[in-house]
Amino acid sequence: MKRYNFYGVHMIYSHSRLKCFEQCPKKFEFKYIQKVPIPEKEGIEGFMGKKVHETFEKLFIDLQHTKKNSLSELIDYYEKIWKESWKDEIAINKEGLTKEHYFELGKKCITNFYEKNAPFDKLKPIGIEQKITLDLNGDGNYKLTGYIDLLVQAGKNHFQIHDYKTFSRLPEQAKIEKDEQLAIYQMWVQHEFPEAKKVDLIWHYVVFQREGISHRTQKQLEQTKKRLIALINRIE
């Protein structure tokens, strides 16, 4: 039987919504329950990250259709969608930096990823910006949704979950090991693909042309599931 919270809402959660609650329960209530309009100015970091993600999405969709874009073609596409989407009200908060600096940083991200992974023989996707819905408990009461940047089947029983990061800092491995977002995606992959025996969680830190890799045991995934269920119970 479906449960409903105090507001009569049965919500489908996401990693970002759960993080919002943990950071500020009142903001979560205003934003997702009462749906009070909260003015949130788009920042240049987020804008640049979206354009880089959209460029990678084009790269892999075209590869699925046997079209291999050159690096210059991808940079041209990035420039096109940047210009089409740019708004002067986008916030630039770091003193001394301009939109041109961030535009060039996005080009660097695309170049780094392309040069590290071309000709993309090892990155043959089965999902691009793959939307997922995970039923944590199997009863419909604890649903999570999200998008996998890139899902790859690397072997018969081997899957990889790839996530692009345009952060200007490298996290420590200990922080990567605690990341729950890709663990959620792994639970979905193992549900949808029961043959998955090995799942790599891979973060591409494209500013630095570096990768972070993590693996989760079933015990760790069970612990994550229990924590998320407890958090959703607390919210509701």
SVG drawing of the C-alpha trace seen along z (x, -y; Angstrom):
<svg xmlns="http://www.w3.org/2000/svg" viewBox="-3 -41 48 54">
<polyline fill="none" stroke="black" stroke-width="0.4" points="0.0,0.0 1.3,-3.4 2.3,-5.8 1.7,-9.5 3.5,-12.2 2.0,-15.0 1.2,-17.0 -0.6,-14.1 2.3,-13.8 4.0,-10.6 7.2,-11.9 9.7,-10.4 13.1,-11.4 16.5,-12.0 20.0,-12.2 19.9,-16.0 16.6,-16.3 17.8,-14.1 21.0,-16.2 18.8,-19.4 16.9,-18.0 20.1,-17.1 21.6,-20.6 18.4,-22.5 15.1,-20.8 13.2,-24.1 14.5,-24.8 13.4,-21.3 9.9,-22.0 9.5,-25.3 10.9,-24.0 9.5,-20.5 6.4,-20.4 4.9,-23.9 6.5,-24.7 7.2,-28.3 9.1,-30.1 12.6,-30.5 14.7,-32.8 17.8,-30.9 20.2,-32.7 21.9,-30.3 25.7,-30.3 28.3,-30.2 29.8,-26.9 26.5,-25.1 25.9,-26.6 29.3,-25.6 28.9,-22.1 25.6,-21.7 27.0,-22.7 29.9,-20.3 27.5,-17.5 25.4,-18.3 28.5,-18.1 29.4,-14.7 25.8,-13.6 26.1,-14.6 29.5,-12.8 28.0,-9.4 24.7,-9.7 26.5,-10.3 28.8,-7.4 25.8,-5.1 24.8,-6.2 28.3,-5.5 29.3,-9.2 32.6,-10.0 32.9,-13.7 36.3,-15.3 37.4,-17.4 37.0,-20.6 33.4,-19.6 32.6,-19.1 34.2,-22.4 32.1,-24.1 28.9,-22.4 29.8,-23.5 30.3,-27.1 27.0,-27.0 24.9,-25.8 26.8,-28.2 25.8,-31.2 22.2,-30.0 21.7,-29.5 23.7,-32.3 21.8,-34.9 23.4,-38.0 21.9,-37.4 23.9,-34.2 26.0,-34.9 29.8,-35.0 30.8,-35.0 34.6,-34.5 36.3,-37.9 38.5,-38.5 36.9,-35.8 34.7,-36.4 32.4,-34.3 35.2,-34.0 37.4,-32.3 34.6,-29.7 33.9,-29.2 37.6,-28.4 37.5,-26.1 34.6,-24.2 36.7,-23.8 39.5,-22.4 37.2,-19.9 36.0,-18.6 39.5,-18.5 40.8,-16.6 38.1,-14.0 38.4,-13.6 42.1,-13.2 42.1,-10.7 39.3,-8.5 39.5,-8.7 38.9,-6.6 36.3,-5.5 36.6,-1.8 36.3,-1.1 33.3,-3.4 30.5,-1.8 27.3,-2.9 24.1,-1.1 22.7,-4.2 23.3,-7.9 21.7,-10.3 19.9,-7.2 16.9,-8.0 16.5,-5.6 13.8,-4.9 14.9,-2.7 12.4,-1.2 14.5,-0.7 12.2,1.6 10.2,3.1 6.9,1.8 6.7,-1.6 7.2,-3.6 10.8,-4.5 11.5,-5.5 14.5,-7.4 15.1,-8.8 18.1,-10.2 20.2,-10.2 23.3,-8.2 25.6,-10.2 26.9,-7.2 26.2,-3.5 28.6,-1.0 28.7,2.7 32.4,3.5 32.0,7.3 29.5,10.1 29.0,9.5 30.8,6.2 29.2,2.8 30.5,-0.7 28.7,-3.8 30.4,-7.0 29.8,-10.5 31.3,-13.7 32.6,-16.3 33.6,-19.8 34.8,-20.7 37.9,-22.8 39.2,-20.6 40.0,-16.9 38.3,-15.1 40.1,-12.7 39.5,-9.0 37.9,-8.7 35.2,-11.1 34.7,-9.1 34.2,-6.0 31.3,-7.7 29.5,-9.0 25.9,-7.7 24.7,-8.9 26.6,-6.3 25.9,-3.7 22.2,-4.3 22.8,-3.9 24.6,-0.6 21.6,0.7 19.5,-0.1 21.9,1.5 22.0,4.7 18.2,4.8 17.8,4.2 20.8,6.4 20.8,9.4 23.9,10.7 26.0,7.8 28.7,9.3 31.1,6.4 30.1,2.7 32.7,0.0 31.8,-3.5 33.9,-6.0 34.1,-9.8 35.7,-11.7 37.3,-14.9 37.7,-16.5 39.4,-19.7 42.4,-17.6 42.1,-14.7 41.9,-12.3 39.5,-9.6 38.2,-8.4 37.1,-4.7 35.2,-3.0 33.6,0.4 30.8,1.2 30.2,4.6 26.7,5.9 27.1,5.3 27.9,1.6 25.0,1.2 22.6,2.7 23.9,0.2 23.4,-2.6 19.8,-1.4 19.0,-1.2 20.4,-4.7 18.3,-6.2 15.1,-4.5 15.7,-5.8 16.3,-9.3 13.1,-9.2 11.2,-8.0 12.6,-11.0 11.6,-13.4 8.0,-12.0"/>
</svg>
